[in-house]
Amino acid sequence: GRKTIIKQKPSIAVIEFSEFTDAQIKKLLDQKIKLIAYLNVGAIEKTRSYYKLYKQYAIGNYSNWDEKWMDLSKEKWQEFLVFQAKVLKKRGAMGLYIDNLDVVEEYKNKKLYEPARKILKTIRKETGLYLIVNGADYFVTKCIKDKVVHFQAIQQEEVFTLIKNIDKDKCGSQTKSECERLKKYCVAVKKSGIEVFLLEYKPSAANKVKIGKFCKKYGLHACNAKNVNLDK
């Protein structure tokens, strides 16, 4: 998935640590910026240095992205993710941005819910890092229902806005029914004691007002991205 930024303030940033040198990270930390490291738990990108080593645990192609969904029940993949978390903490991360746990719903027949929970539990236990789960509303809702939550926050994309064409950077409004569903979901997550971050793409002036009111009412946080690649 995309490498995303949660807040457009210099106080907190989500970064792909592999694209930064230790000196660059130190510079950010010296500016008192809290760094959240991107960690792709549910999929593997073909550009990763470890792709050849772990692609054997892939269970399918991830449409629209140059990556593959991963079988979270494989111990070698679990161990690798925990190792990665430790490395990222050592390099200065205060939290992890956990991506692609949508694999739990995508491959329900593989029964990946328990392995996904185990991965987060182990990372929390061994690193103490702040965990933010991106998307994965099926997994998140199930964890809350079962009262076994090993993460502190979620990020939900496209509650009010919708990416219509990634290549052309074209965005619009989310459908009314999906917007209502996601709003209810975000409020329920917040009420269960988990922080909620919204990521919206190129919102119109009208949508900005709606996003602002919604977040203020329920105590949520929002980032309004200026483009779909999140580089502005």
N, C-alpha and C positions, 0 to 999 in steps of 0.2 A: 504493500500500500504506500500512500504518500507519507513523507516525513513531515510531520505537522508541528505547528507552533500553537501553544495554548493561549498565551496572553501576549498582546502586543506592547507589553511594558518591558523595560529592561530588567525587571526583578526576577523573571522566570522565563526560561526558554527550553523548548524541546529541540534537541539537536541529534544528528547522526554522528556519533563520536568517531567513527572510522574516517570521517572526512576532516577531522581536526587533529593537529599535532598537540603534544602535551603542552608545548609553549603557548599555543593559541587557547587551549583550555584554561591554563593558568591565568592568562590575561582576562578571560571572562570571569573566572572565579574571583580575581582581584577586584573586579568591578562590582562584587557582591551579587552577581547574577546566579540564581539557583538553576542548576542544569538538570534537565530531565533527559535521559538517554533513550533513544528509539530502540526497541527490541522487538524484532519480528518473531513472535512465538509460534503462530499458526501457519506460517508459510516460509518459503525460502526463495530468495532472489537469485537468479542465474548469474548475477554479477558478483556475488559474494566469493571471497577467497576460499571459503569452506564448502562451497556448493558441491563439488565433486565428491567430497567426503560424506556428505549427508543426504544427497539426492535419492539414495536408495530407500529412504524413509518417506518419500513423497507418495501421496495417494491420488493426485490428480492435478490437472492444469487449472490455474487461476485465470479465468477469462479477463481480458483487457489489461492484464499485468504480466510482466515477464518473470513470473515466479510460479512456484508449485505449492499446493496445499500439503501440510505435513501431518503424519500420523503421530499425534501427541502421546500415544501409548508406548512408543519405542523408548526404552530406557536410555539408550545412547543419546538420543535427541534431548531428552529431559536433562541428562547430566550436562550436556553441552550448554543448554540455556542457563542452568544454574551457574556454571563456570563463567559464561558471558556476563551474567549479572554481577558476579564478584569482581571481574576485571573492570567493568564500567564503574562500579563503586570506587575501586582503587584509583581510577583515573579522575574521580571528582564528581560523579553523578550523585545527586541526592534523591533521585527517583527514576523510575522506568516508565516509559510509554509503551504499554503492551499492545501490539497490533495483531490483527487477524485471528482473534479467537472466535470469529464467525465460522471457523472451520468446524466447531462443535455442532452447529446447526446444519451446516452444509453437508456433513457426513454423519447424520444421526445414526445410521446403521453401524458405524464404527465404534459407537459408545465412547466418545472422547471427552465427555463432561468430567468424569472423575479424574482422568489424567491431567486435564487442564487445571482443575482445582489443585491437584497435587503439585504441579509445577509452580503455581503462584504461592502456595503455602510454603514450599521449600525455599523459594527465593526470599520470601518475607522473613522466614525463620533464620536463614543463613546470612542475610544482608541487612535486614531492617529497612530496606529502601521503600520509599513512598511509591505505590503502584497505581497507575492510571490505565484503565482498560478502554481502548478505543472501540466504539460500536459494540458488536456482540451482545445485542439486547436479549437474545434468547439465553445465553450463558449467564449474563448479569442477573436477569430476572429469576432464573433457577437458583442461583447462589443465595439471593435475598430470601426467596421462599424457603430454602433449606436451612437458612440462618448459618451459613458457612461462607462468610465473605472475607477473602484474603487480599482485598485491594481497598484503597482509600478514596478513589475517584474514578469517574468515567468521563469520556469525551464522546459527545454525539454530534455527528456531522449532519448537515442538511435537514434541520428541523423546519426552518422557514424558507430556506433557499434550495435550489436544485441545480446540479451541474448538468447542462444539456449537451455540451460537446466539449470534452477535455481539450482536444487538439486546437479548437478555435477559441478556447477560453470563454465559452458562452454559458451563461447562467440565467436562471429565472426563479420563479417561485415554486416551492414544494406543493404537491397536490393537497387539497384541503383535508382529505381523509387521513393521509399519511402524516401531515402536520399535526393534526389533532391526536393521532395515535402516539407520536413521538413526544408531544408536549406532556401527555398523561404519563408516559413512561419516565420522562425526566423528573417530573414532580414526585412520582412514586419513589424513584431512586434517592432523590434528595431527602424525602421524608424518612427514609430508612437509615439516614445518617451518613450517606456517601456524598462527597462533593460532585457537582456536575458542571462540566465545561461544554459550551456549545461552540461548534465551528461552522460558520456560515460563509458562503461564497458569493462575493460581489453583490451584497444585498442592496435593493433599491432603497430610496429614502423612506418609503412607506414601511418596508420590511425592517429597516433599522429601528424605527420607532417601536414596531411590534416586538422585536427582539429585546430592546431596552426595557420595555414595560414588563415583559414576561420574566426576564432575569431579575429585575428589581423586586417584583412581587414574590418570587419564590427563593430568592437568594442564590441565584445561579450566576455563572461567569460566562461571558461570550467573547469570541474573537471573530471579527468580521474581516475575512481575507479579501485582499484587493484583486487576487487572481487565483486560478485553480492550482497553480504550481506552488503557491505559498512562498514565493521568493520576493515578495514586496511587503 
